Amino acid sequence: FGRIASRLAGKPIEVRCWSNGDWARLMREEGSYTHGKLGPDTLGFAGIGGSRVNLGPTVCHGLVDLSYDDARPVDDAGQLMLAAAIVTLSHEPQHSKGIAEEFVAECSAIQLANTTAIRLGASAAYAASLVHTYWRHYGEELPAYRSADCRKGGNLDLRRADSIWP
């Protein structure tokens, strides 16, 4: 996961996967430092410009299931959970690159998730299916993670020259 995060960040990144108990303790600690910004529902976090990405157990389990156990859920709920793990692995290195705004990091991550899924072992077709599942639920994200500019041709479109979205 570190190799993938490093490619996304453009620099060496350490990825830490946490157990349930350690993640709960870490979230309590980080929650006190961030005045509640990070909490039990946090999937992952990284410092702005930092070199470490921290991933919660749900994210890591999904990534391990895809990469090492060849899990390929076909139901919407299963695909959404797996897609969220992949987008989180794509999202946190955006902060390591220096992107502070959640909506910018998230929009970039969604567009990069297809390649991330393939690097984790998914076929191109399955990766596209996961990203489309995630994109269908984009409107349900917290407001800080959404933007009207996250669309084909929008200001956050990483590949304006092509017709691919996301």
N, C-alpha and C positions, 0 to 999 in steps of 0.2 A: 504494500500500500504506500510505503514511503517513496518508492520509485515513481509511482503514478503521481503522487502529490508533488514530488520534486519537479516533474515535468510541467505540471500545471502552474506551479509557482515560479518556475524558471530559476530555481536555486535549491540547494539541498534542504529537505524537509524530513523531520522525524515524525512519524505517525505513531501515536500511542493509542492502543485499544485497551479499554478499561473493563474490569469485571463489574458486575452489578453493585456489589458492596462498596468497592473503591470509587465507582462513579458517583454513588449517592453521597459519599463523604466529600468527594471533590466538588460536587455541585453545591453542597452546603457551604464549603469554604469559599468557593468562587462567588457564590450568591452573596455572601457578606461583603466581598470586595467590590462587586459590581452593583450593589444595592438592589439585588433581586433580578438583574437582567438575565443571569443564568440561573436555571433551576431544574427541577426534576424532569421537565419535558425537553430540556436541551438535548439535541442530537450530537452536537460537536461544537468545538470552539477553537479559535486560534488567535494569537496576538497579531495586531496590525503590524506588518513588516517582520513578524517573528519567524522562527524556524521550527516550530513544533505545532502539530495539529493533534488535538485530543478528540477521540471519537468514543461516543457512548456505546454500551454493549449491544443495543439493538442494531446500530449501524454496523458494528464489527461483525455481529452474527450474520447479517445479511450479506456482507462482503465475503465472508468466509464461505457461506453456503453457496454463493455464486461461483467463487473462484476455485474452491477446493472440493466441494461436494456436488458440483454440477446441478445445483437447484435451479429450476426454471419454472416458477409458479405461472399458471395461466389465468387464474382468477384475478379480477380487478383488485381486490384487497391485497392479495399476495404480491402482485406486480407493483402496486403502489408502495408497499413497504420496502420492497427491494429497490425500486426506483429512488425512494427517499434516501436510502443508504448510499446509492451511487451519486446522487446529487450532493449529498453531504460531503462525500469524499472529494467531489469537484468544487464545492463551495468554499470549504475552509482554506484551501491554498490560495484562494483569491484574496483573503485577508492577509495571508503571508506575503503576497505580492504588494500589499499596501492599500488595498481597497477597503475602506472603512464602512461604506454604506451597504447595509444588508441587501437592499433591493438590487444594487449593481452586482454584488457578489452572487446573489441567487440567479439573476438573469443570465449571467455569464456561465454559472454552473449548469444550468439547464441546457444551454447550448453546447457545453463541453461533455455532458453526461453520456452521449452516444459513444464518443471515443473512449471515455473512461470505462464504460461497460464492456466494450470490445477488448480493451486492455486487460480487463478482469476475466476474460474468457468467454463472453457472450458472443453469439453470432451477430452479424450486422442486422439481420431481421429481428432477432430478439431484443437487441439493444434499442432499435428504433421503436419497437412495441413498448418497452419500458418508458422511454422518454415521452412517447405520446400519451401513455397513461398518466405520467406525472403532469404533463402540460394540461391535460383535461381538468386537473384539480388545482391548477395555479390560482384560480380565483378564490380558493378556500384558504390560501396562506394568510398569515398575519399581515396586516397592512404594511409593516416595515419591510417586508420581503417582496412586495408587489410594486409594479410600476406600469403605468400606461405606455411607457416607452419600451417595455419588454415585449416586442412584437416584430414581425417581419418588417424591415425597413425603418424601425424605430431607432431612437438614439442609442439604445443598448444592444442593437443587432450587431453581433461580432462579424458577420459575413454578409454585409449588405449586397455584395456583388453577385451572390448566388441566390438560387430560389429555394434553398433549404431552410425550413423553420420547424421546430427549433433546431 
